[in-house]
Amino acid sequence: MCVFALGGGGGGRPRGTTTTTTVVRASSSRPPRNRKERRKMERERASEGRKQRREQGGGAGGGVEEEEEEETTVSARMESDDISSATATSNVKLQKPKKRTVNKETYNDAVERIRREFREEKEERADEMSSLVIPSRDDVVASCASTSTLILMLGLGARFIVPKLAEMNPLTLGLIKDGVDWKHACLASALAVGVTVGRVAFMAKSEDFRKETNNSNKQVLTNLEFLDVLFCAAYPALAEEMLFRGALMPALGGKAVGVLVAGTVFGALHISNERKVSFAVWAAAVGILYGATCEFLADGDLFVPICGHALANIYSALLWRATEAERGFDYK
């Protein structure tokens, strides 16, 4: 920093006279960055000026008055800067940080939501059941027994009248003749499992089939006991297989034509009030599967589709009742 003193030099200055001293500060290499640095530079400038005046004036009284006057000027300037800075700060409205909205579900909220959904689902299912006519247990068992007996008599009668039909698809009871026929046993078990898995998958894909299956099961299975479920699942399977795979399929010559026609007729006859087109399509596909297994894999043994059909009906009925029980519906 370069300091130049302008005015009288020397200590012979008379007392009581005031000598004007001007302190010139060279421009800094850079401007002050903030208020604190500016204050520091002001103090340094005032200090340099006082030091220079003391050196020139030798402690004269006028120098003291000038120092006091300059200090007052510097202080007033700094106070003015503080006031203007505070005023500018007060005019700026500070915005509060926005609160982050976090969708955090508490345990109680989750429990209440699950209960609400369960109540709504239960009410919806109750409304559906109220629109259906649920027959009594005796009516269901009597209807199943009479209808299945009629179908069974038709199948047995056709096989008795046309012995060739029985020769083409004999009921050999291959599972128990000369011990267990493990090939036929595995075929019957695989057939039942495959049909049950396929039914569940088709229900997940087709909303119409799911509704039709549920409505049909509600009408048939709601008031049945466990032994009634076994009877109503196994006896119709025996009768239907005896008619469609034991009489109609061999009457059509067997092979692919007999399998397809018998399966299609089997599916069409499953249409009823609660069973529409989607259920008929499913029944036709299953009937074709039963016929193909009997014709091409079981050497015409009728016992394989009978066992597979009966087990598939039992598995599906028990699975449906277990699912309904989990949703709050009690069955006998």
C-alpha positions in Angstrom: 0.0 0.0 0.0 1.3 3.5 -1.0 0.5 6.4 1.3 1.1 10.1 0.2 0.9 13.0 2.8 0.0 16.4 1.4 0.5 19.5 3.6 3.1 21.1 5.9 5.9 18.9 6.9 8.0 19.3 10.1 7.3 19.9 13.8 7.4 23.8 13.7 3.7 24.1 13.2 2.0 26.6 15.6 -0.4 25.2 18.1 -4.1 25.7 17.5 -3.8 25.5 13.7 -5.3 22.7 11.8 -3.6 21.1 8.9 -5.7 19.2 6.4 -4.2 15.8 5.7 -5.6 13.7 2.9 -4.8 10.0 2.8 -5.0 8.4 -0.6 -5.2 4.7 -0.8 -4.2 2.9 -3.9 -6.9 0.8 -5.6 -6.8 -2.7 -4.3 -6.1 -5.5 -6.6 -9.6 -6.8 -6.0 -12.8 -5.3 -4.5 -14.0 -6.4 -1.1 -16.0 -9.7 -1.3 -18.4 -9.0 1.6 -19.2 -6.6 4.4 -16.7 -8.0 6.9 -13.8 -7.6 4.5 -15.0 -4.0 3.7 -14.9 -3.1 7.4 -11.5 -4.6 7.7 -10.2 -2.5 4.8 -11.8 0.6 6.3 -10.1 0.0 9.6 -6.7 -0.6 8.0 -7.1 2.7 6.0 -8.0 4.6 9.1 -5.1 3.1 11.0 -2.6 3.9 8.3 -3.9 7.5 8.2 -3.5 7.9 11.9 0.0 6.4 11.9 1.1 8.7 9.1 -0.3 11.8 10.8 1.4 10.9 14.0 4.7 10.7 12.2 4.2 14.0 10.5 2.6 16.0 13.3 4.7 14.7 16.2 1.7 14.3 18.4 0.0 17.7 17.8 -3.4 18.4 19.2 -4.9 19.0 15.8 -3.9 15.5 14.7 -5.9 14.1 17.6 -9.0 16.0 16.6 -8.6 14.9 13.0 -8.2 11.3 14.2 -11.4 11.5 16.3 -13.3 13.1 13.4 -12.2 10.4 11.0 -13.0 7.6 13.4 -16.5 9.2 13.8 -16.9 9.3 10.0 -15.8 5.6 9.6 -18.1 4.5 12.5 -21.0 6.4 11.0 -20.4 4.9 7.6 -20.2 1.3 9.0 -23.4 1.8 11.0 -25.1 3.1 7.9 -23.9 0.0 6.0 -25.2 -2.3 8.8 -28.6 -0.5 8.8 -29.0 -0.8 5.0 -27.9 -4.4 5.1 -30.4 -5.2 7.8 -33.1 -3.4 6.0 -32.4 -5.3 2.8 -32.4 -8.6 4.7 -35.7 -7.8 6.4 -37.4 -7.0 3.1 -36.5 -10.5 1.8 -39.3 -13.0 2.7 -37.8 -16.2 3.7 -39.8 -19.2 2.3 -40.3 -22.1 4.6 -39.2 -25.4 3.2 -42.0 -27.4 1.9 -42.8 -30.5 3.9 -42.3 -33.7 2.1 -45.5 -35.7 1.9 -44.6 -39.3 2.6 -47.4 -41.9 2.2 -46.4 -44.0 5.1 -49.1 -46.5 6.1 -49.1 -47.4 9.8 -49.8 -50.9 11.1 -53.2 -49.9 12.3 -54.1 -48.3 8.9 -53.0 -51.5 7.1 -55.1 -53.7 9.4 -58.1 -51.4 8.9 -57.7 -51.5 5.2 -57.5 -55.3 5.0 -60.6 -55.6 7.2 -62.5 -53.1 5.0 -61.5 -55.0 1.9 -62.5 -58.3 3.5 -65.9 -56.9 4.5 -66.6 -55.5 1.1 -65.6 -58.8 -0.6 -67.8 -60.7 1.9 -70.8 -58.5 1.2 -70.2 -58.8 -2.5 -70.2 -62.5 -2.4 -73.2 -62.6 -0.1 -75.1 -60.5 -2.7 -74.1 -62.9 -5.4 -75.3 -65.9 -3.3 -78.5 -64.1 -2.5 -79.3 -63.9 -6.3 -78.7 -67.7 -6.7 -81.1 -70.4 -5.8 -79.3 -72.6 -3.4 -81.0 -76.0 -3.1 -81.0 -78.1 0.0 -78.6 -81.0 0.6 -81.3 -83.6 0.0 -82.3 -82.0 -3.3 -78.7 -81.9 -4.6 -78.0 -85.5 -3.6 -81.3 -86.8 -5.1 -80.8 -84.9 -8.4 -77.2 -86.1 -8.7 -78.2 -89.7 -8.0 -81.2 -89.8 -10.4 -79.4 -88.0 -13.3 -76.3 -90.0 -13.0 -78.2 -93.3 -12.8 -80.1 -92.4 -16.0 -76.8 -91.6 -17.8 -75.2 -94.8 -16.5 -78.1 -96.9 -17.7 -77.9 -95.4 -21.2 -74.2 -96.2 -21.4 -74.5 -99.7 -20.1 -77.5 -100.4 -22.3 -75.7 -99.3 -25.4 -72.7 -101.5 -24.6 -75.1 -104.4 -23.8 -77.1 -104.0 -27.1 -74.0 -103.5 -29.2 -71.3 -105.8 -27.8 -68.7 -104.4 -30.2 -68.7 -101.2 -28.2 -67.6 -103.0 -25.1 -65.0 -104.9 -27.0 -63.5 -101.7 -28.4 -63.3 -99.9 -25.0 -63.5 -102.6 -22.3 -63.8 -101.8 -18.6 -60.9 -104.0 -17.7 -60.4 -102.6 -14.2 -56.7 -102.5 -15.0 -55.9 -100.9 -11.7 -56.8 -104.0 -9.7 -56.7 -106.9 -12.2 -53.7 -109.1 -11.5 -52.4 -106.6 -9.1 -51.8 -102.9 -9.6 -51.3 -101.7 -13.2 -48.9 -98.9 -12.4 -49.0 -97.5 -15.9 -52.8 -97.0 -15.7 -52.6 -95.8 -12.2 -50.1 -93.1 -13.1 -52.1 -92.1 -16.1 -55.3 -91.7 -14.0 -53.4 -89.7 -11.4 -51.7 -87.5 -13.9 -55.0 -86.9 -15.7 -56.7 -85.8 -12.5 -53.9 -83.4 -11.5 -53.6 -82.0 -15.0 -57.3 -81.3 -15.2 -57.3 -79.6 -11.8 -54.3 -77.4 -12.6 -55.8 -76.5 -15.9 -59.1 -75.6 -14.3 -57.4 -73.2 -11.8 -55.3 -71.6 -14.6 -58.4 -71.1 -16.9 -60.3 -69.6 -14.0 -57.5 -67.1 -13.5 -57.5 -66.2 -17.2 -61.3 -66.2 -17.9 -63.5 -64.1 -15.8 -66.7 -65.6 -17.3 -65.5 -69.2 -16.6 -64.5 -68.2 -13.0 -68.0 -66.8 -12.3 -69.8 -69.7 -14.0 -67.7 -72.2 -12.0 -68.2 -70.4 -8.7 -72.0 -70.1 -9.2 -72.3 -73.8 -10.2 -70.2 -74.9 -7.2 -72.3 -72.7 -4.9 -75.5 -74.3 -6.0 -74.1 -77.9 -5.7 -71.6 -77.8 -2.9 -72.8 -75.2 -0.4 -75.1 -77.5 1.7 -73.2 -80.8 1.2 -71.3 -82.7 3.8 -67.9 -84.3 3.1 -69.2 -87.7 2.1 -71.9 -86.1 0.0 -69.1 -84.3 -1.9 -67.3 -87.5 -2.6 -70.5 -89.1 -3.9 -71.5 -86.2 -6.1 -68.0 -86.1 -7.6 -67.4 -89.8 -8.2 -70.8 -91.2 -9.3 -71.4 -88.6 -12.1 -67.9 -89.3 -13.4 -68.6 -93.0 -13.6 -71.9 -92.5 -15.5 -70.5 -89.9 -17.9 -67.5 -91.8 -18.9 -69.5 -95.0 -19.4 -71.8 -93.1 -21.8 -69.4 -90.8 -23.7 -66.1 -92.8 -23.7 -67.6 -96.3 -23.2 -70.4 -96.1 -25.8 -70.5 -92.9 -27.9 -66.8 -92.8 -28.7 -66.5 -96.5 -29.9 -69.8 -96.2 -31.7 -68.2 -93.4 -33.8 -65.3 -95.7 -34.6 -62.9 -94.5 -32.0 -59.7 -92.9 -33.2 -59.5 -89.1 -33.6 -63.0 -88.7 -35.0 -64.6 -90.6 -32.1 -62.5 -88.7 -29.5 -63.3 -85.2 -31.0 -67.1 -85.8 -31.5 -67.6 -87.5 -28.1 -65.7 -84.7 -26.4 -67.7 -82.0 -28.2 -71.0 -83.5 -27.3 -69.8 -83.9 -23.7 -69.0 -80.2 -23.5 -72.3 -79.1 -25.2 -74.4 -81.0 -22.7 -72.8 -79.1 -19.8 -74.5 -75.9 -20.7 -77.2 -75.0 -18.1 -78.5 -71.9 -16.3 -75.3 -71.1 -14.6 -73.0 -72.7 -17.1 -72.5 -70.8 -20.3 -70.3 -71.0 -23.4 -67.0 -70.7 -21.5 -67.9 -73.6 -19.3 -69.0 -75.7 -22.3 -65.6 -75.0 -24.1 -63.8 -76.1 -21.0 -65.9 -79.3 -20.6 -65.3 -80.1 -24.3 -61.6 -79.7 -24.0 -61.5 -81.9 -20.9 -63.7 -84.5 -22.6 -61.3 -84.7 -25.5 -58.5 -85.1 -23.1 -60.2 -88.0 -21.4 -61.0 -89.7 -24.7 -57.5 -89.3 -26.1 -55.9 -90.7 -22.9 -58.2 -93.7 -23.1 -57.8 -94.3 -26.8 -54.1 -93.6 -27.3 -52.4 -94.1 -24.0 -54.5 -96.6 -21.9 -55.1 -99.2 -24.6 -58.8 -98.4 -24.5 -59.1 -99.2 -20.8 -62.2 -97.2 -19.7 -61.1 -97.4 -16.1 -58.4 -94.7 -16.6 -60.8 -91.9 -17.7 -63.3 -92.9 -15.0 -60.7 -92.7 -12.2 -59.1 -89.5 -13.7 -62.5 -87.8 -14.0 -63.7 -88.8 -10.5 -60.4 -87.7 -8.9 -60.4 -84.4 -10.8 -64.0 -83.7 -9.6 -63.0 -84.5 -6.0 -59.9 -82.3 -6.1 -61.7 -79.3 -7.6 -64.6 -79.6 -5.2 -62.4 -79.8 -2.1 -60.1 -77.0 -3.4 -63.1 -74.7 -4.0 -64.5 -75.4 -0.5 -61.1 -74.8 1.1 -60.8 -71.5 -0.7 -64.2 -70.4 0.3 -63.5 -71.4 3.9 -60.4 -69.1 4.0 -62.7 -66.2 2.9 -65.0 -66.7 5.9 -67.6 -69.2 4.6 -68.2 -72.2 6.8 -69.0 -75.6 5.2 -70.0 -78.8 6.8 
